[in-house]
Amino acid sequence: MYKLYDFLPSGNSYKVRLLLTQLQIPFTRIEVNILNNESRTPDFLAKNPNGKIPVLEIAPNQYLAESNAILFYLSQNTNYFPSNLFEQSQVMQWLFFEQYSHEPNIATSRYWISILGKEKEYKQALEQKHILGYAALNVMENRLKKQDFFVGKTYTIADIALYAYTHVAEEGGFDLTEFPYIKRWLNRVESQPRYVSISNC
């Protein structure tokens, strides 16, 4: 059985929990409280020298880190990853976009405001994060004006990766009322079989 080293509020961890649940793959969840530096212990660093969650233990002493790499691993030969080469590449395109343009701004804002409770302390940095975060949301909105999901006509790991922090973007100070296509897409994701919320362990 897989073991998922996880921090419940983390969107990156949630991506993996969501896909595992939707694939009906049994797993054991092991809480790693990053606020208490539990991801910096020698034991955890032996699993992921980068000291970050999530980490998926695939087999004894075989660990895979980085949420989108884990999504890629789990989705192979499933309906969550296309068989068409171009669509496969598009999925990867959106995974890279999520980690480079989306997550650093939307997830970080949420972390500072809702998890650390330090909105005033990070006020100046948040202004820049919000500019870049809204730019990422506009890219998503324009894509979703044309199609229901990010790649092809079906729900894939590209949607899972982008959903994780978008659906809690308001916790980072982002207003989604001006993004109607994103809001409809959020509803489509939440209507998928075996959907679970971020607070569900």
C-alpha positions in Angstrom: 0.0 0.0 0.0 1.2 3.5 -0.8 2.2 5.8 2.0 1.5 9.5 1.5 3.5 12.0 3.6 1.2 14.9 3.7 0.2 18.2 5.3 -3.6 18.4 5.2 -4.0 22.2 4.3 -1.4 21.9 1.4 -2.8 22.1 -2.1 0.2 20.2 -3.4 -0.6 17.3 -1.1 -4.3 17.6 -1.9 -3.7 17.0 -5.6 -2.2 13.6 -4.8 -5.0 12.7 -2.3 -7.6 13.6 -4.8 -6.1 11.5 -7.6 -5.5 8.5 -5.4 -9.1 8.7 -4.2 -10.5 9.0 -7.7 -8.4 6.1 -8.9 -9.6 4.1 -5.9 -6.0 3.3 -4.9 -5.7 2.5 -1.2 -3.1 4.6 0.7 -2.0 5.5 4.2 -1.8 9.2 5.0 1.0 10.3 7.3 0.7 13.8 8.6 3.9 15.9 8.4 3.3 19.3 10.0 5.5 21.7 8.1 4.8 24.5 10.6 6.6 22.4 13.2 9.5 21.8 10.8 8.6 18.1 10.7 9.7 18.0 7.0 13.2 19.1 8.1 14.0 16.1 10.4 16.8 13.7 9.4 14.2 11.0 8.9 12.1 13.0 6.5 15.1 14.4 4.6 16.2 10.8 4.0 12.9 10.5 2.1 13.1 13.8 0.3 16.4 15.8 0.6 14.5 18.9 -0.5 12.5 18.8 2.7 9.1 19.3 1.2 5.7 17.5 1.1 4.1 15.6 -0.5 6.2 12.5 -0.7 4.7 9.2 -2.0 6.3 6.0 -0.8 5.7 3.7 -3.7 7.5 0.7 -2.2 9.8 0.2 0.8 12.5 2.8 0.6 11.3 4.0 -2.8 10.1 7.6 -2.6 8.7 10.1 -5.1 8.5 13.8 -4.4 7.1 16.8 -6.3 3.3 16.8 -6.5 3.0 17.0 -10.3 5.6 14.3 -10.8 3.5 12.1 -8.5 0.4 12.9 -10.5 2.2 11.9 -13.7 3.3 8.6 -12.1 -0.1 7.7 -10.8 -2.0 8.7 -14.0 -0.2 6.5 -16.4 -2.5 4.1 -18.3 -5.6 5.7 -16.8 -8.2 8.1 -18.1 -6.5 10.9 -16.3 -3.6 11.1 -18.7 -4.3 11.2 -22.5 -3.0 8.6 -24.9 -2.5 11.1 -27.7 1.1 12.5 -27.8 0.1 16.1 -28.4 -2.4 16.0 -25.6 0.1 14.4 -23.3 2.4 17.3 -24.0 -0.4 19.8 -23.4 -0.9 18.2 -20.0 2.7 18.7 -19.2 2.5 22.3 -20.4 -0.2 23.0 -17.9 1.6 21.2 -15.1 4.7 23.4 -15.8 2.5 26.5 -15.9 0.9 25.6 -12.6 4.2 25.3 -10.9 5.9 28.3 -12.5 3.2 30.9 -12.9 0.3 29.8 -10.8 1.3 28.1 -7.6 4.2 30.5 -6.6 1.7 33.4 -6.5 -1.7 31.9 -5.5 -0.5 29.2 -3.1 2.1 31.5 -1.5 -0.5 34.2 -0.9 -2.8 31.7 0.7 0.0 30.4 2.9 1.0 33.8 4.2 -2.6 35.0 4.8 -4.6 31.9 5.8 -2.0 29.5 7.2 0.6 31.8 8.8 -1.9 34.6 9.5 0.7 37.2 8.5 -1.1 39.3 5.9 0.1 42.6 7.3 3.7 41.4 7.6 3.8 40.4 3.9 1.6 43.2 2.6 4.2 44.6 0.1 5.1 41.1 -1.2 1.5 40.2 -1.5 0.8 43.1 -3.9 3.2 41.7 -6.4 2.0 38.1 -5.8 -1.6 39.3 -6.6 -0.5 41.0 -9.8 1.1 37.8 -11.0 -1.6 35.5 -9.6 -4.3 37.4 -11.4 -2.3 37.2 -14.6 -2.2 33.4 -14.2 -6.0 33.3 -13.5 -6.6 35.3 -16.7 -4.6 32.7 -18.7 -6.8 30.0 -17.2 -10.0 32.0 -17.8 -9.2 32.5 -21.5 -8.5 28.8 -21.9 -11.7 27.8 -20.3 -13.7 30.2 -22.5 -12.9 27.7 -25.3 -13.3 24.3 -23.6 -14.6 22.7 -20.5 -11.3 21.2 -19.3 -7.7 22.2 -19.9 -6.7 19.4 -22.3 -9.0 17.8 -24.8 -12.6 17.2 -23.8 -12.0 15.3 -20.5 -10.8 15.8 -17.0 -7.1 15.1 -16.6 -4.3 15.6 -14.1 -3.9 19.1 -15.6 -7.3 20.0 -14.1 -6.4 18.4 -10.8 -3.1 20.3 -10.6 -4.7 23.7 -11.3 -7.8 23.0 -9.3 -5.9 22.4 -6.0 -5.0 26.1 -5.3 -7.5 27.8 -7.6 -10.5 26.6 -5.6 -9.0 28.1 -2.4 -7.6 31.2 -4.1 -9.9 33.4 -2.1 -8.0 32.3 1.0 -5.1 34.1 -0.5 -7.0 37.3 -1.1 -8.0 36.6 -4.7 -11.5 37.6 -5.9 -12.9 35.0 -8.4 -16.1 36.8 -9.1 -14.7 38.2 -12.3 -13.7 34.7 -13.6 -17.0 33.1 -14.5 -15.5 30.4 -16.7 -13.1 29.4 -13.9 -16.0 29.2 -11.5 -18.0 26.9 -13.9 -14.9 24.8 -14.3 -14.5 24.5 -10.5 -18.1 23.1 -10.4 -17.3 20.6 -13.1 -14.2 19.4 -11.2 -16.3 19.0 -8.1 -18.9 17.0 -9.9 -16.3 14.3 -11.0 -16.7 10.8 -9.6 -15.2 10.2 -6.1 -14.3 13.9 -5.6 -13.1 14.7 -2.1 -12.6 18.1 -0.6 -9.2 19.4 0.6 -10.2 19.0 4.2 -11.0 15.4 3.8 -8.2 13.2 5.0 
